[in-house]
Amino acid sequence: MVGVVVQALRKSRIRKGDTVVVITGRERGKSGKVLSVDLTAGKVIVEKLNIIKRHTKPNQKVKQGGILEREAPLAISNVMYVCPVTQKPTRVGIRRLEDGRRARFSKKSNETFE
């Protein structure tokens, strides 16, 4: 059963660099750019959203310890792609182009992007 869930998440239409809007949860209605996508966990990290405070001791990487703020992961299912044409949340589909390449398109405006 777990393999089925992981396989379904690997087909995520959201990629690094996309603009997304949060559709549920504490950050609902806010939008930002995707910094990273973890398909095995089904999570995305969105720029300046879902900020958490991390208590950190000084070490080699972080010379100054203290309370650091950083983005926490959100579930992929809780974000939607923002269409570049209409600037509204939309579902994303995939279609074949004439040269055989695959391209994503907005289901709301039917516009191909990449």
DSSP file (Angstrom, degrees, kcal/mol; ACC not computed):
  #  RESIDUE AA STRUCTURE BP1 BP2  ACC     N-H-->O    O-->H-N    N-H-->O    O-->H-N    TCO  KAPPA ALPHA  PHI   PSI    X-CA   Y-CA   Z-CA
    1    1 A M     >        0   0    0      0, 0.0     4,-1.5     0, 0.0     3,-0.3   0.000 360.0 360.0 360.0 -39.4    0.0    0.0    0.0
    2    2 A V  H  >  +     0   0    0      1,-0.2     4,-2.4     2,-0.2     5,-0.2   0.891 360.0  57.4 -63.4 -39.0    2.8    2.4    0.8
    3    3 A G  H  > S+     0   0    0      1,-0.2     4,-2.2     2,-0.2    -1,-0.2   0.841 103.3  53.9 -60.2 -34.5    4.4    1.8   -2.6
    4    4 A V  H  > S+     0   0    0     -3,-0.3     4,-2.0     2,-0.2    -1,-0.2   0.910 109.2  47.5 -66.7 -42.3    1.2    3.0   -4.3
    5    5 A V  H  X S+     0   0    0     -4,-1.5     4,-2.0     2,-0.2    -2,-0.2   0.931 113.3  47.5 -65.5 -45.7    1.2    6.2   -2.4
    6    6 A V  H  X S+     0   0    0     -4,-2.4     4,-1.4     1,-0.2    -2,-0.2   0.901 111.4  51.3 -62.4 -41.6    4.9    6.9   -3.1
    7    7 A Q  H  < S+     0   0    0     -4,-2.2     4,-0.4     1,-0.2    -1,-0.2   0.889 109.3  50.3 -64.3 -39.0    4.4    6.1   -6.8
    8    8 A A  H >< S+     0   0    0     -4,-2.0     3,-1.1     1,-0.2    -1,-0.2   0.886 109.1  51.6 -66.5 -38.4    1.4    8.5   -7.0
    9    9 A L  H >< S+     0   0    0     -4,-2.0     3,-1.3     1,-0.2    -1,-0.2   0.771  96.4  68.3 -71.5 -24.8    3.4   11.3   -5.4
   10   10 A R  T 3< S+     0   0    0     -4,-1.4    -1,-0.2     1,-0.3    -2,-0.2   0.659  91.5  63.5 -68.0 -13.3    6.3   10.9   -7.8
   11   11 A K  T <  S+     0   0    0     -3,-1.1    -1,-0.3    -4,-0.4    -2,-0.1   0.075  74.5 150.4 -96.7  23.9    4.0   12.2  -10.5
   12   12 A S    <   -     0   0    0     -3,-1.3    -3,-0.1     1,-0.1    27,-0.0  -0.278  41.2-151.8 -60.5 139.3    3.6   15.6   -8.9
   13   13 A R  S    S+     0   0    0     79,-0.1     2,-0.4     2,-0.0    -1,-0.1   0.532  70.6  92.7 -88.8  -7.9    3.0   18.5  -11.3
   14   14 A I        -     0   0    0     65,-0.1     2,-0.3    78,-0.1    -2,-0.1  -0.745  56.4-179.2 -92.6 133.7    4.6   21.0   -9.0
   15   15 A R    >   -     0   0    0     -2,-0.4     3,-1.8     1,-0.1    19,-0.2  -0.810  37.6 -74.8-128.5 166.7    8.3   21.7   -9.6
   16   16 A K  T 3  S+     0   0    0     -2,-0.3    19,-0.2     1,-0.2     3,-0.1  -0.373 117.3  27.1 -60.4 134.4   11.0   23.9   -8.1
   17   17 A G  T 3  S+     0   0    0     17,-2.2    -1,-0.2     1,-0.3    18,-0.1   0.225  89.4 129.4  96.4 -13.8   10.7   27.5   -9.1
   18   18 A D    <   -     0   0    0     -3,-1.8    16,-2.7    15,-0.1     2,-0.5  -0.380  60.2-123.2 -71.0 151.5    6.9   27.4   -9.6
   19   19 A T  E     +A   33   0A   0     63,-0.3    63,-2.6    14,-0.2     2,-0.3  -0.869  39.2 177.4 -94.0 127.6    4.7   30.0   -8.0
   20   20 A V  E     -AB  32  81A   0     12,-2.7    12,-2.2    -2,-0.5     2,-0.4  -0.871  23.6-142.2-129.0 160.7    2.0   28.3   -5.8
   21   21 A V  E     -AB  31  80A   0     59,-2.6    59,-2.5    -2,-0.3     2,-0.4  -0.968  24.6-120.8-121.6 140.9   -0.7   29.4   -3.5
   22   22 A V  E     - B   0  79A   0      8,-2.8     7,-3.0    -2,-0.4    57,-0.2  -0.687  24.7-173.5 -81.9 128.2   -1.6   27.6   -0.2
   23   23 A I        +     0   0    0     55,-2.6     2,-0.3    -2,-0.4    56,-0.2   0.568  63.8  19.6-102.1 -11.0   -5.2   26.4   -0.3
   24   24 A T  S    S+     0   0    0     54,-0.8     3,-0.3     3,-0.0    -1,-0.2  -0.991  91.7  39.1-154.1 157.5   -5.6   25.1    3.3
   25   25 A G  S >  S-     0   0    0     -2,-0.3     3,-1.6     1,-0.2    -3,-0.0  -0.486 101.6 -37.3 100.8-170.5   -4.0   25.4    6.7
   26   26 A R  T 3  S+     0   0    0      1,-0.3    -1,-0.2    -2,-0.2    -4,-0.0   0.796 136.3  47.8 -62.6 -32.1   -2.6   28.3    8.7
   27   27 A E  T >  S+     0   0    0     -3,-0.3     3,-2.0     3,-0.1    -5,-0.3   0.136  81.1 155.6 -96.8  18.9   -1.0   30.0    5.7
   28   28 A R  T <   +     0   0    0     -3,-1.6    -5,-0.2     1,-0.2     3,-0.1  -0.162  63.8  17.9 -54.2 133.7   -4.1   29.7    3.5
   29   29 A G  T 3  S+     0   0    0     -7,-3.0    -1,-0.2     1,-0.3     2,-0.2   0.201  96.1 116.4  92.8 -15.3   -4.4   32.3    0.7
   30   30 A K    <   -     0   0    0     -3,-2.0    -8,-2.8    -8,-0.1    -1,-0.3  -0.567  47.4-158.0 -87.3 151.8   -0.7   33.2    0.7
   31   31 A S  E     +A   21   0A   0    -10,-0.2     2,-0.3    -2,-0.2   -10,-0.2  -0.888  19.4 148.2-128.8 160.5    1.5   32.5   -2.3
   32   32 A G  E     -A   20   0A   0    -12,-2.2   -12,-2.7    -2,-0.3     2,-0.3  -0.970  45.8 -74.5-171.8 179.2    5.2   32.1   -2.9
   33   33 A K  E     -A   19   0A   0     -2,-0.3    14,-3.2   -14,-0.2     2,-0.4  -0.725  45.8-114.6 -94.5 139.2    7.9   30.4   -5.0
   34   34 A V  E     -D   46   0B   0    -16,-2.7   -17,-2.2    -2,-0.3    12,-0.2  -0.591  28.9-177.5 -74.9 124.3    8.8   26.7   -4.5
   35   35 A L  E     -     0   0B   0     10,-3.3     2,-0.3    -2,-0.4    -1,-0.2   0.825  66.6  -5.1 -90.1 -37.5   12.3   26.3   -3.1
   36   36 A S  E     -D   45   0B   0      9,-1.2     9,-2.4   -21,-0.1     2,-0.4  -0.992  56.0-146.9-156.6 156.2   12.4   22.5   -3.1
   37   37 A V  E     -D   44   0B   0     -2,-0.3     2,-0.6     7,-0.2     7,-0.2  -0.994   3.9-166.9-128.2 128.1   10.2   19.5   -3.7
   38   38 A D  E  >> -D   43   0B   0      5,-3.1     5,-2.2    -2,-0.4     4,-1.3  -0.895   7.8-179.8-114.4  98.8   10.5   16.2   -1.8
   39   39 A L  T  45S+     0   0    0     -2,-0.6    -1,-0.1     1,-0.2   -28,-0.1   0.822  77.5  57.3 -72.3 -31.6    8.4   13.6   -3.7
   40   40 A T  T  45S+     0   0    0      1,-0.2    -1,-0.2     2,-0.1   -31,-0.1   0.879 118.0  33.5 -68.3 -35.1    9.1   10.7   -1.4
   41   41 A A  T  45S-     0   0    0      2,-0.1    -1,-0.2    -3,-0.1    -2,-0.2   0.606 107.2-126.0 -91.6 -13.8    7.7   12.6    1.6
   42   42 A G  T  <5 +     0   0    0     -4,-1.3    34,-2.4     1,-0.2    35,-0.4   0.866  65.0 131.1  72.3  36.6    5.1   14.5   -0.5
   43   43 A K  E   < -DE  38  75B   0     -5,-2.2    -5,-3.1    32,-0.3     2,-0.3  -0.865  39.8-165.2-124.6 154.3    6.3   17.9    0.8
   44   44 A V  E     -DE  37  74B   0     30,-2.9    30,-3.3    -2,-0.3     2,-0.5  -0.975  15.4-140.6-132.0 150.3    7.3   21.2   -0.7
   45   45 A I  E     -D   36   0B   0     -9,-2.4   -10,-3.3    -2,-0.3    -9,-1.2  -0.964  20.8-161.1-111.2 123.4    9.1   24.2    0.8
   46   46 A V  E >   -D   34   0B   0     -2,-0.5     3,-1.7    26,-0.4   -12,-0.2  -0.869  28.1-100.9-110.3 136.3    7.7   27.5   -0.2
   47   47 A E  T 3  S-     0   0    0    -14,-3.2   -14,-0.1    -2,-0.4     3,-0.1  -0.304  99.5  -6.9 -59.0 126.4    9.7   30.8    0.1
   48   48 A K  T 3  S+     0   0    0      1,-0.2     2,-0.3   -16,-0.1    -1,-0.3   0.689 109.6 111.6  61.8  24.1    8.7   32.9    3.1
   49   49 A L    <   +     0   0    0     -3,-1.7    23,-0.4     1,-0.2    -3,-0.2  -0.938  69.0  16.6-125.5 152.4    5.7   30.6    4.1
   50   50 A N  S    S-     0   0    0     -2,-0.3    22,-2.3     1,-0.2     2,-0.2   0.927  81.1-168.0  56.3  50.5    5.2   28.2    7.0
   51   51 A I  E     -F   71   0C   0     20,-0.2     2,-0.3    -3,-0.2    20,-0.2  -0.505   6.5-172.6 -73.6 132.3    8.0   29.9    9.0
   52   52 A I  E     -F   70   0C   0     18,-3.1    18,-2.1    -2,-0.2     2,-0.5  -0.867  23.3-122.0-120.8 159.1    9.2   28.1   12.1
   53   53 A K  E     -F   69   0C   0     -2,-0.3     2,-0.5    16,-0.2    16,-0.2  -0.895  25.2-163.2-102.6 127.8   11.6   29.1   14.9
   54   54 A R  E     -F   68   0C   0     14,-3.9    14,-3.1    -2,-0.5     2,-0.6  -0.949  13.1-142.5-115.9 120.6   14.5   26.8   15.4
   55   55 A H  E     -F   67   0C   0     -2,-0.5     2,-0.4    12,-0.2    12,-0.2  -0.739  31.6-177.0 -82.7 118.1   16.6   26.9   18.6
   56   56 A T  E     -F   66   0C   0     10,-3.0    10,-3.0    -2,-0.6     3,-0.0  -0.947  23.0-141.2-126.7 135.8   20.2   26.3   17.4
   57   57 A K        -     0   0    0     -2,-0.4     5,-0.2     8,-0.2     2,-0.1  -0.600  41.7 -93.0 -84.2 153.1   23.5   26.0   19.3
   58   58 A P        +     0   0    0      0, 0.0     2,-0.2     0, 0.0     5,-0.2  -0.449  61.2 150.1 -64.9 138.6   26.6   27.5   17.8
   59   59 A N        -     0   0    0      3,-2.8    -3,-0.0    -2,-0.1     0, 0.0  -0.810  61.7 -69.7-150.9-168.1   28.6   25.1   15.6
   60   60 A Q  S    S+     0   0    0     -2,-0.2     3,-0.2     1,-0.2    -1,-0.0   0.887 131.3  38.9 -62.0 -40.0   30.9   25.0   12.5
   61   61 A K  S    S+     0   0    0      1,-0.2     2,-0.8     2,-0.1    -1,-0.2   0.931 122.8  40.2 -75.4 -46.4   28.0   25.9   10.1
   62   62 A V        -     0   0    0     -5,-0.2    -3,-2.8     1,-0.2    -1,-0.2  -0.868  63.4-179.9-109.9 100.8   26.2   28.4   12.3
   63   63 A K  S    S+     0   0    0     -2,-0.8     2,-0.7    -5,-0.2    -1,-0.2   0.911  75.2  52.6 -66.6 -41.8   28.7   30.6   14.2
   64   64 A Q  S    S-     0   0    0     -6,-0.1    -1,-0.2    -7,-0.1    -8,-0.0  -0.862  78.9-161.0 -99.4 115.8   26.0   32.6   16.0
   65   65 A G        +     0   0    0     -2,-0.7     2,-0.3    -7,-0.0    -8,-0.2  -0.064  38.3  92.8 -79.0-172.2   23.5   30.4   17.8
   66   66 A G  E    S-F   56   0C   0    -10,-3.0   -10,-3.0     2,-0.1     2,-0.7  -0.865  82.6 -21.9 126.3-158.5   20.1   31.4   19.0
   67   67 A I  E     -F   55   0C   0     -2,-0.3     2,-0.4   -12,-0.2   -12,-0.2  -0.821  62.2-171.8 -95.7 112.7   16.6   31.3   17.6
   68   68 A L  E     -F   54   0C   0    -14,-3.1   -14,-3.9    -2,-0.7     2,-0.4  -0.817  13.9-141.2-105.5 143.9   16.7   31.1   13.8
   69   69 A E  E     +F   53   0C   0     -2,-0.4     2,-0.3   -16,-0.2   -16,-0.2  -0.881  31.4 155.8-104.4 135.6   13.6   31.3   11.5
   70   70 A R  E     -F   52   0C   0    -18,-2.1   -18,-3.1    -2,-0.4     2,-0.3  -0.965  44.4 -88.2-151.2 166.7   13.3   29.1    8.5
   71   71 A E  E     -F   51   0C   0     -2,-0.3   -20,-0.2   -20,-0.2   -21,-0.2  -0.578  35.6-151.2 -80.5 136.8   10.7   27.6    6.2
   72   72 A A        -     0   0    0    -22,-2.3   -26,-0.4   -23,-0.4   -23,-0.1  -0.743  30.4 -92.3-101.2 155.5    9.1   24.3    7.1
   73   73 A P        -     0   0    0      0, 0.0     2,-0.3     0, 0.0   -28,-0.2  -0.325  34.7-155.5 -68.1 148.5    7.7   21.8    4.6
   74   74 A L  E     -E   44   0B   0    -30,-3.3   -30,-2.9    -2,-0.0     2,-0.2  -0.875  29.7 -97.9-115.2 153.3    4.1   21.9    3.4
   75   75 A A  E >   -E   43   0B   0     -2,-0.3     3,-1.6   -32,-0.2   -32,-0.3  -0.492  26.6-129.9 -68.9 140.4    2.2   18.9    2.0
   76   76 A I  G >  S+     0   0    0    -34,-2.4     3,-1.5     1,-0.3    -1,-0.1   0.847 108.1  61.2 -59.1 -34.0    2.0   19.0   -1.8
   77   77 A S  G 3  S+     0   0    0    -35,-0.4    -1,-0.3     1,-0.3   -34,-0.1   0.663  96.5  60.9 -69.2 -14.8   -1.7   18.5   -1.6
   78   78 A N  G <  S+     0   0    0     -3,-1.6   -55,-2.6   -55,-0.1   -54,-0.8   0.388  98.7  65.2 -94.3   3.5   -2.1   21.8    0.3
   79   79 A V  E <   -B   22   0A   0     -3,-1.5     2,-0.4   -57,-0.2   -57,-0.2  -0.934  62.1-159.9-125.9 151.6   -0.7   23.9   -2.5
   80   80 A M  E     -B   21   0A   0    -59,-2.5   -59,-2.6    -2,-0.3    11,-0.1  -0.975  27.8-107.3-129.1 144.5   -1.9   24.7   -6.0
   81   81 A Y  E     -BC  20  90A   0      9,-0.6     9,-2.7    -2,-0.4     2,-0.6  -0.403  29.8-131.8 -65.8 140.7    0.0   26.1   -9.0
   82   82 A V  E     - C   0  89A   0    -63,-2.6   -63,-0.3     7,-0.2    -1,-0.1  -0.881  21.5-124.3 -99.2 121.7   -0.7   29.7   -9.9
   83   83 A C     >  -     0   0    0      5,-2.6     4,-2.0    -2,-0.6     5,-0.2  -0.433   9.8-144.0 -64.5 128.8   -1.4   30.2  -13.6
   84   84 A P  T  4 S+     0   0    0      0, 0.0    -1,-0.1     0, 0.0    -2,-0.0   0.748  97.3  46.1 -67.1 -21.7    1.0   32.7  -15.2
   85   85 A V  T  4 S+     0   0    0      3,-0.1    -2,-0.0     1,-0.1    -3,-0.0   0.940 126.6  22.5 -85.1 -53.1   -1.8   34.1  -17.5
   86   86 A T  T  4 S-     0   0    0      2,-0.2    -1,-0.1     0, 0.0    -3,-0.0   0.612  90.5-135.9 -92.2 -13.6   -4.8   34.4  -15.1
   87   87 A Q     <  +     0   0    0     -4,-2.0    -5,-0.1     1,-0.2     3,-0.0   0.808  66.8 117.8  58.2  32.4   -2.8   34.7  -11.8
   88   88 A K  S    S-     0   0    0     -5,-0.2    -5,-2.6    -7,-0.0    -1,-0.2  -0.901  76.5 -89.6-123.9 155.0   -5.3   32.3  -10.2
   89   89 A P  E     +C   82   0A   0      0, 0.0     2,-0.3     0, 0.0    -7,-0.2  -0.383  55.7 169.4 -62.5 139.7   -4.9   28.8   -8.8
   90   90 A T  E     -C   81   0A   0     -9,-2.7    -9,-0.6    -2,-0.1     2,-0.2  -0.974  36.5-106.8-148.3 158.8   -5.3   26.1  -11.4
   91   91 A R        -     0   0    0     -2,-0.3    16,-2.3   -11,-0.1     2,-0.4  -0.549  36.7-131.3 -81.9 157.9   -4.8   22.4  -11.9
   92   92 A V  E     -G  106   0D   0     14,-0.2     2,-0.2    -2,-0.2    14,-0.2  -0.934  23.0-175.5-117.9 133.3   -1.9   21.3  -14.1
   93   93 A G  E     -G  105   0D   0     12,-2.7    12,-2.4    -2,-0.4     2,-0.4  -0.715  18.6-129.2-117.1 171.9   -2.0   18.9  -17.0
   94   94 A I  E     +G  104   0D   0     -2,-0.2     2,-0.3    10,-0.2    10,-0.2  -0.983  25.9 174.3-125.5 134.7    0.6   17.4  -19.3
   95   95 A R  E     -G  103   0D   0      8,-2.6     8,-2.7    -2,-0.4     2,-0.4  -0.947  31.1-112.3-135.2 158.0    0.4   17.3  -23.1
   96   96 A R  E     -G  102   0D   0     -2,-0.3     6,-0.2     6,-0.2     2,-0.1  -0.714  28.7-142.9 -88.7 137.9    2.7   16.3  -25.9
   97   97 A L    >   -     0   0    0      4,-3.1     3,-1.7    -2,-0.4    -1,-0.0  -0.427  31.8 -97.6 -90.1 172.9    4.1   18.9  -28.3
   98   98 A E  T 3  S+     0   0    0      1,-0.3    -1,-0.1    -2,-0.1    -2,-0.0   0.840 123.8  54.6 -60.7 -34.6    4.6   18.5  -32.0
   99   99 A D  T 3  S-     0   0    0      2,-0.1    -1,-0.3     1,-0.1     3,-0.1   0.398 122.4-104.2 -83.5   5.3    8.3   17.7  -31.5
  100  100 A G  S <  S+     0   0    0     -3,-1.7    -2,-0.1     1,-0.3     2,-0.1   0.308  78.4 130.8  94.5  -8.9    7.5   14.9  -29.1
  101  101 A R        -     0   0    0     -5,-0.1    -4,-3.1     1,-0.1     2,-0.4  -0.385  57.0-121.1 -75.4 157.1    8.4   16.7  -25.9
  102  102 A R  E     -G   96   0D   0     -6,-0.2     2,-0.3    -3,-0.1    -6,-0.2  -0.801  31.7-177.0 -96.8 140.7    6.1   16.8  -22.9
  103  103 A A  E     -G   95   0D   0     -8,-2.7    -8,-2.6    -2,-0.4     2,-0.2  -0.989  23.1-123.9-137.1 146.8    4.9   20.2  -21.6
  104  104 A R  E     -GH  94 113D   0      9,-0.7     9,-2.3    -2,-0.3     2,-0.3  -0.590  29.5-171.0 -85.3 151.2    2.7   21.3  -18.7
  105  105 A F  E     -GH  93 112D   0    -12,-2.4   -12,-2.7     7,-0.2     2,-0.4  -0.987  27.0-109.7-142.8 154.4   -0.4   23.4  -19.3
  106  106 A S  E  >  -G   92   0D   0      5,-2.4     4,-1.8    -2,-0.3     5,-0.2  -0.682  17.3-152.9 -82.4 128.3   -2.9   25.3  -17.2
  107  107 A K  T  4 S+     0   0    0    -16,-2.3    -1,-0.1    -2,-0.4   -15,-0.1   0.702  93.5  52.8 -75.6 -17.7   -6.3   23.6  -17.2
  108  108 A K  T  4 S+     0   0    0    -17,-0.4    -1,-0.2   -20,-0.1   -16,-0.1   0.933 126.2  18.5 -80.6 -49.4   -8.0   27.0  -16.5
  109  109 A S  T  4 S-     0   0    0      2,-0.1    -2,-0.2     0, 0.0     3,-0.1   0.536  93.0-133.2-100.6  -8.1   -6.5   29.0  -19.4
  110  110 A N     <  +     0   0    0     -4,-1.8     2,-0.4     1,-0.2    -3,-0.1   0.724  56.5 146.0  62.0  23.4   -5.3   26.1  -21.5
  111  111 A E        -     0   0    0     -5,-0.2    -5,-2.4     1,-0.0     2,-0.3  -0.755  47.1-131.5 -94.3 136.5   -2.0   27.8  -21.9
  112  112 A T  E     +H  105   0D   0     -2,-0.4     2,-0.3    -7,-0.2    -7,-0.2  -0.667  30.9 179.8 -84.0 139.2    1.3   25.8  -22.2
  113  113 A F  E      H  104   0D   0     -9,-2.3    -9,-0.7    -2,-0.3     0, 0.0  -0.931 360.0 360.0-136.7 161.8    4.1   26.9  -19.9
  114  114 A E              0   0    0     -2,-0.3    -1,-0.1   -11,-0.1    -9,-0.0   0.144 360.0 360.0 163.9 360.0    7.7   25.9  -19.2
